Amino acid sequence: MPPGPKTSKKLPYAPTEEELKRYDAVWQAKNFQDLKITKTLLYTGGRVSELINIKLTDVDFHYYQIRINKGEGSKNRIVPFLQSFKGMLAMHANSMKKKQEVYLFQSSGVSFTGTNP
């Protein structure tokens, strides 16, 4: 039997602000760094293992998307983020650039993977 027609892959889904409001703890976080990390995870649908490897150069503010390199199954993909999240993400990225960091989320000169960039 010949193979059937290929189905097109679905585009990544970015949740709306209304859908994310269900996560009350996120919006009431006391630690601003935790808030940025959690929002990035929720807005992109990315995994923690992917988030810690996002480089500043992987974020495209013009098209509201983040490139995930070697994510699930060692595949690269693009995930969208909401326009309303651009301001917070851009401020964080600019702060990291000023510190001459490589990764979007990095602490004390060491990435969350525990290795130096």
Backbone hydrogen bonds in HBPLUS format (Angstrom, degrees):
<---DONOR---> <-ACCEPTOR-->    atom                        ^
c    i                          cat <-CA-CA->   ^        H-A-AA   ^      H-
h    n   atom  resd res      DA  || num        DHA   H-A  angle D-A-AA Bond
n    s   type  num  typ     dist DA aas  dist angle  dist       angle   num
A0020-LEU N   A0016-THR O   3.07 MM   4  6.36 154.2  2.14 147.9 155.3     1
A0021-LYS N   A0017-GLU O   2.97 MM   4  6.19 129.7  2.23 145.1 158.4     2
A0021-LYS N   A0018-GLU O   3.28 MM   3  5.21 137.3  2.47  93.4 104.8     3
A0022-ARG N   A0019-GLU O   3.36 MM   3  5.95 164.4  2.39 110.3 114.8     4
A0023-TYR N   A0020-LEU O   3.04 MM   3  5.76 167.7  2.05 121.5 125.2     5
A0026-VAL N   A0023-TYR O   2.99 MM   3  5.69 140.6  2.15 119.7 129.4     6
A0028-GLN N   A0025-ALA O   3.33 MM   3  5.23 142.0  2.49  94.1 104.5     7
A0029-ALA N   A0026-VAL O   3.44 MM   3  5.49 164.3  2.47 109.2 108.4     8
A0035-LEU N   A0031-ASN O   3.02 MM   4  6.35 152.8  2.10 149.0 157.4     9
A0036-LYS N   A0032-PHE O   2.97 MM   4  6.27 157.5  2.02 149.6 154.3    10
A0037-ILE N   A0033-GLN O   3.02 MM   4  6.28 164.0  2.05 152.6 156.7    11
A0038-THR N   A0034-ASP O   2.87 MM   4  5.99 169.3  1.88 153.6 157.0    12
A0039-LYS N   A0035-LEU O   2.88 MM   4  5.97 164.2  1.91 149.5 154.5    13
A0040-THR N   A0036-LYS O   2.98 MM   4  6.07 155.1  2.04 142.2 149.4    14
A0041-LEU N   A0037-ILE O   3.00 MM   4  6.29 159.1  2.04 150.4 155.9    15
A0042-LEU N   A0038-THR O   2.90 MM   4  6.16 166.5  1.92 154.7 158.3    16
A0043-TYR N   A0039-LYS O   2.72 MM   4  5.76 168.9  1.74 155.8 159.5    17
A0044-THR N   A0040-THR O   3.06 MM   4  5.94 149.8  2.15 141.9 148.7    18
A0045-GLY N   A0041-LEU O   2.83 MM   4  5.50 140.9  1.99 141.1 151.1    19
A0050-GLU N   A0047-ARG O   2.96 MM   3  5.13 131.9  2.20 100.3 113.9    20
A0051-LEU N   A0047-ARG O   2.84 MM   4  6.13 157.9  1.89 156.0 163.1    21
A0052-ILE N   A0048-VAL O   3.13 MM   4  6.34 160.9  2.17 159.1 160.4    22
A0053-ASN N   A0050-GLU O   3.08 MM   3  5.42 152.4  2.16 108.1 116.7    23
A0054-ILE N   A0051-LEU O   3.24 MM   3  5.47 172.3  2.24 113.8 114.7    24
A0104-LEU N   A0054-ILE O   2.81 MM  50  5.76 169.4  1.82 151.3 152.9    25
A0058-ASP N   A0055-LYS O   2.88 MM   3  5.25 158.7  1.93 112.7 119.9    26
A0056-LEU N   A0102-VAL O   2.92 MM  46  6.02 163.0  1.94 155.0 155.4    27
A0059-VAL N   A0056-LEU O   3.37 MM   3  5.83 169.5  2.38 112.5 115.6    28
A0067-ARG N   A0058-ASP O   2.87 MM   9  5.00 164.5  1.89 141.4 146.4    29
A0060-ASP N   A0065-GLN O   2.81 MM   5  5.30 171.2  1.82 175.4 173.8    30
A0064-TYR N   A0060-ASP O   2.97 MM   4  5.78 109.3  2.49 134.2 151.5    31
A0065-GLN N   A0060-ASP O   3.08 MM   5  5.30 162.7  2.11 145.2 150.5    32
A0081-PHE N   A0064-TYR O   2.93 MM  17  5.46 147.9  2.04 136.8 134.9    33
A0066-ILE N   A0079-VAL O   2.76 MM  13  5.32 156.7  1.81 153.9 161.5    34
A0079-VAL N   A0066-ILE O   2.86 MM  13  5.32 167.7  1.88 153.0 156.2    35
A0068-ILE N   A0077-ARG O   2.73 MM   9  5.26 174.0  1.73 167.2 168.9    36
A0077-ARG N   A0068-ILE O   2.93 MM   9  5.26 153.7  2.00 145.7 153.9    37
A0071-GLY N   A0075-LYS O   2.71 MM   4  5.27 150.7  1.79 146.1 142.6    38
A0074-SER N   A0071-GLY O   2.80 MM   3  5.05 133.3  2.02 149.7 142.6    39
A0085-PHE N   A0082-LEU O   2.99 MM   3  5.36 154.4  2.06 109.4 117.4    40
A0086-LYS N   A0083-GLN O   3.06 MM   3  5.24 155.0  2.12 107.3 115.2    41
A0089-LEU N   A0085-PHE O   3.09 MM   4  6.22 170.6  2.10 161.2 164.1    42
A0090-ALA N   A0086-LYS O   2.74 MM   4  5.78 158.7  1.79 154.2 160.5    43
A0091-MET N   A0087-GLY O   2.98 MM   4  6.14 159.5  2.02 149.2 154.5    44
A0092-HIS N   A0088-MET O   3.05 MM   4  6.26 158.5  2.10 146.0 152.0    45
A0093-ALA N   A0089-LEU O   2.86 MM   4  6.07 163.5  1.89 149.9 154.8    46
A0094-ASN N   A0090-ALA O   2.87 MM   4  6.02 161.4  1.90 149.8 154.7    47
A0095-SER N   A0091-MET O   3.03 MM   4  6.19 152.1  2.11 142.0 149.6    48
A0096-MET N   A0092-HIS O   2.97 MM   4  6.30 154.2  2.04 150.6 157.6    49
A0097-LYS N   A0093-ALA O   2.88 MM   4  6.16 151.3  1.97 148.1 156.6    50
A0098-LYS N   A0094-ASN O   2.99 MM   4  6.21 156.4  2.04 147.2 152.7    51
A0099-LYS N   A0095-SER O   3.26 MM   4  6.53 139.7  2.44 136.6 146.6    52
A0099-LYS N   A0096-MET O   3.17 MM   3  5.10 126.3  2.47  92.1 105.8    53
A0101-GLU N   A0096-MET O   2.97 MM   5  5.38 173.1  1.97 155.5 154.0    54
A0100-GLN N   A0097-LYS O   2.82 MM   3  4.76 153.2  1.89 104.3 111.9    55
A0107-SER N   A0110-VAL O   3.18 MM   3  5.58 159.3  2.22 149.3 145.5    56
A0110-VAL N   A0107-SER O   2.94 MM   3  5.58 166.7  1.96 125.8 129.7    57
A0111-SER N   A0115-THR O   3.25 MM   4  5.82 152.2  2.33 150.4 149.3    58
A0114-GLY N   A0111-SER O   2.89 MM   3  5.54 164.6  1.91 119.7 124.8    59
